Amino acid sequence: MNYQIFPLFFMRITALLFFLLAVGLSFIGISSLITYFVLIGIVFPVIVSMHLHRLNEAGTALTLTENTQWMVYIHGFPAQEQRSVLKNPCFFSQARLRQFFIYGFSGKLCLQIACIAILAHDYANGGNTVAALFVLACLLIFAGISTRALYCVATHQWQCETLTTNTGSVWYQGFFPGKEGRETLFSRLV
């Protein structure tokens, strides 16, 4: 049984500290990091999940889920909760799988570039120079990670695995190879 202390967005303490830093920076005129958290941490995963749900209903994608049990505390009272977590989506062809992730990483990169543009606007309106440089470095690192993932997908530097369902249909899912095992394309996207 898992126990939830923080909201889902803050499952890692580093994400919570980074978010608190972003809130602090917003008080000195740098709001692009908060915008990044809202766009990339909330809006983008919801849009991707809704798109996958629509593709699943149309029969062009297969969404794999994993059920987890959680113990949450609502006003101090424990409540058991079961969640269905989206794992790695599968598609009917390798080309469609690649196309989905190219579009996904491109969209994420566009949102990250928009956050850099917001940072430029914040700085032009009198934002703190040191804070703006720190945020620019963070945003460039995040954009670089997305650019690298987009490059790897576009140049076929990823692994494809087939999954056969009980009905005999064949689906394809993608992974990035790594030193510590494979990482799903979906986990890198969201």
C-alpha positions in Angstrom: 0.0 0.0 0.0 1.4 3.4 -1.0 0.9 6.5 1.1 0.4 9.9 -0.4 1.5 12.9 1.6 1.9 15.5 -1.2 -0.4 16.1 -4.1 0.5 14.0 -7.2 2.5 16.8 -8.8 4.9 16.8 -5.9 5.7 13.1 -5.6 9.4 14.0 -5.5 10.8 16.5 -2.9 13.0 18.1 -5.6 10.0 19.0 -7.7 8.4 20.5 -4.6 11.5 22.6 -3.8 11.8 23.6 -7.4 8.2 24.7 -7.4 8.6 26.7 -4.2 11.7 28.4 -5.8 9.5 29.2 -8.9 6.9 30.8 -6.6 9.6 32.8 -4.9 11.0 34.0 -8.2 7.5 35.1 -9.3 7.6 37.7 -6.4 10.6 39.3 -8.0 9.2 39.5 -11.5 10.2 36.2 -13.0 7.0 34.3 -13.7 8.2 32.0 -16.6 9.1 29.2 -14.2 5.6 29.1 -12.7 4.3 29.2 -16.3 6.5 26.2 -17.1 5.1 24.2 -14.2 1.6 25.0 -15.2 2.1 24.3 -18.9 4.5 21.3 -18.8 3.4 19.9 -15.4 -0.4 20.1 -15.7 -1.7 21.3 -19.1 0.5 19.2 -21.4 0.0 15.9 -19.6 -3.8 16.4 -19.6 -3.8 17.2 -23.3 -1.7 14.2 -24.1 -3.9 11.9 -22.0 -7.1 13.3 -23.6 -5.6 12.7 -27.0 -4.6 9.2 -26.1 -8.1 8.5 -24.7 -9.6 9.7 -28.0 -7.2 7.5 -30.0 -8.0 4.5 -27.7 -11.7 5.0 -28.3 -11.1 5.2 -32.1 -9.2 1.9 -31.9 -5.9 3.3 -33.2 -4.1 3.2 -29.9 -4.0 0.8 -27.0 -3.4 2.4 -23.6 -1.8 0.2 -21.0 -2.7 1.0 -17.4 -1.5 -0.2 -14.0 -3.8 -0.1 -10.9 -2.2 1.1 -7.7 -3.6 1.3 -4.2 -3.1 4.5 -2.2 -3.8 5.6 1.3 -4.7 9.3 1.3 -5.5 11.5 4.2 -8.5 13.7 3.8 -8.7 16.2 6.7 -6.7 13.7 8.8 -8.9 10.7 8.1 -7.4 7.8 6.1 -9.1 6.8 2.9 -8.2 4.0 0.5 -8.0 5.0 -3.1 -7.3 3.0 -6.2 -5.7 4.8 -9.2 -5.2 3.7 -12.7 -1.9 5.0 -14.0 -1.2 5.3 -17.7 1.9 3.4 -18.6 3.2 3.2 -22.2 0.7 3.6 -25.1 0.8 1.2 -28.0 0.0 1.9 -31.6 -1.0 -0.2 -34.6 2.2 0.5 -36.5 5.8 1.6 -35.8 5.2 4.6 -38.1 2.2 5.8 -36.2 4.1 5.3 -32.9 7.0 7.4 -34.2 4.6 10.1 -35.5 2.8 10.4 -32.2 6.0 10.9 -30.2 7.5 13.3 -32.8 4.3 15.4 -32.5 4.4 15.1 -28.7 8.0 16.1 -28.2 7.6 18.9 -30.8 4.6 20.2 -28.9 6.5 20.0 -25.6 9.5 21.8 -27.1 7.2 24.6 -28.4 5.7 25.1 -25.0 9.3 25.3 -23.5 10.3 27.8 -26.1 7.1 29.8 -25.2 8.3 29.8 -21.6 11.7 31.2 -22.7 9.9 33.9 -24.6 7.9 34.7 -21.4 11.2 34.9 -19.6 12.5 37.4 -22.1 9.4 39.5 -21.6 9.8 39.3 -17.8 13.4 40.4 -18.0 12.5 43.2 -20.4 10.0 44.5 -17.9 12.6 44.9 -15.2 13.2 41.3 -13.9 16.2 40.5 -11.8 19.3 39.7 -13.9 20.7 36.9 -11.8 17.3 35.2 -11.4 16.6 35.6 -15.1 19.9 33.9 -15.9 19.2 31.1 -13.5 15.8 30.5 -14.9 17.1 30.7 -18.5 19.7 28.0 -17.7 17.0 25.8 -16.2 14.7 26.3 -19.2 17.5 25.7 -21.7 18.4 22.4 -19.9 14.7 21.3 -20.0 14.4 22.3 -23.7 17.7 20.5 -24.4 16.4 17.3 -22.9 13.3 17.5 -25.0 15.3 18.3 -28.1 17.5 15.3 -27.5 14.5 13.1 -27.1 12.9 14.5 -30.3 16.2 13.9 -32.2 16.4 10.3 -30.9 12.8 9.6 -32.0 13.3 11.3 -35.4 16.5 9.5 -36.2 15.3 6.0 -35.0 17.6 5.9 -31.9 14.9 4.1 -29.9 13.7 0.5 -29.5 10.3 -0.8 -30.6 8.7 -3.7 -29.0 5.6 -5.7 -30.1 2.8 -6.5 -27.8 0.2 -9.2 -28.7 -3.1 -8.9 -27.0 -5.4 -11.8 -26.0 -7.4 -11.3 -29.2 -4.2 -11.7 -31.4 -3.8 -8.1 -32.4 -0.3 -6.8 -32.6 0.6 -3.4 -31.2 3.9 -1.5 -31.0 5.4 0.4 -28.1 8.6 2.4 -27.8 11.5 2.6 -25.4 14.7 4.6 -25.0 17.7 2.3 -24.3 19.8 3.3 -21.3 22.5 2.2 -19.0 20.1 1.4 -16.2 17.5 -0.4 -18.4 14.9 0.9 -20.8 12.8 4.0 -20.3 9.4 4.3 -22.0 9.0 7.1 -24.6 5.8 8.1 -22.8 7.5 8.6 -19.4 10.0 10.9 -21.1 7.2 12.8 -22.9 5.1 13.6 -19.8 
